Structure formats: C-alpha cells, structure tokens
Amino acid sequence: MQRLLLTWITDNPQLYIKIKKYISPEDFTEELYSRVAKRMFEDIDKGQLNPAAIINMFDDERQQSEAASVSLIGASPLLRR
C-alpha cells in the first residue's frame, strides 16, 4: 500500500499538494519508502521532482531497484528537469 501511494504521487504530484497536511514521511513504516517519501515530498514542494536523485540515495542495488519502481513510474516530464 505504501509503494502504491508513492507511485500515485509520482504519477500525479498535485495529489501530494492536496494530502500533504495529512501525511508525512514518518507515516511510511518501511524505511526505504519513508526515505523516498521524504525526498519526493521535498522535491515536489520545490517543484523539481528528481527521480534519479531519489534512486541515487541508495547504495544497495536492490534498494535502488525498489526506489526506481516507485519514483520513475509516470514521473512528470516537467518535474524531471
């Protein structure tokens, strides 16, 4: 469920703007998702979602793959600059 929510936010960053008063990175119980959410939310607030930077936060290849599966799906081209 956590992964799905992050994927939805990646697909539609405006969703985060609507729900940000109700959700925080600490609400994600899996550490990887919490870290991804923290960076993703910060990036969206700045108007510059950067999936590559999210993936590069992780050294472990498995974690990079999992972060990529969340942060690259449907990433808005306008936010990837």
N, C-alpha and C positions, 0 to 999 in steps of 0.2 A: 504494500500500500504506500509506503514512504517513497519508493522508487517511482511509482506511478504518479504521485503528486508532483514530484520534481520534474518528471517528464512533461506533465501538463503545463507546468510553469515555463519550462523551456519552450514548448510549443506556442505558448501564449503568455509572454511576460506581463501583460496587463492584468492577468489573473492574480499575480503576486501583489500588484498595487491594490487590488480590491480586498485581498485577505491578509495583508501584512500586519494589520492590527490584531489579528487573531492567531498568528503563527510566528514561530521563531526557530532558528536552527536547533535550539535546545529541545524542541518538540520531537526531533528525529532521534529515535533511540539507538539506531545503528550509527556508529562513529563515522563511517565513510559518508553516509547520507547527511549527517549533521555538518560535516566539513564542507561537502558540496553545497548544501543549502546556505551555509554562512557566506561562502564566496559568491554564489549565484545571487543571493539577495543583495549583497553589497554592490555587485556589478549592475544589477537591474536598477538599483537606486541611483547609480551614476549614469545610467543609460548606455552602458557598454558591456553587455554580456560577452565574455570571452571564454568559450568552451575549451580552447587549447590550454589556457592558463589554469582552468579547473583541473584538467587531466594531469597537467604537469605538477600539481601539488603533491602527487603521489609518486613514490619511488618504486613500489611493487607493481609489476606488470598486471597482475590480476586486479588490483585496485584501480589501476589506470583504465583497464578494460571496462570495469564496472562504472567508473565515473564517466567514461565516454558513452556508455549505453544510456546514461541519464542526460548528459549535458549536450550531446550532439544531435539527438533526435529532434528534428524540426527547429533547430536554433534559427531564430530570425536573422536573415542576412543583414538587416540594418543594425542589429545589436552586435554582430560579429566583427565589426570594424575595429 
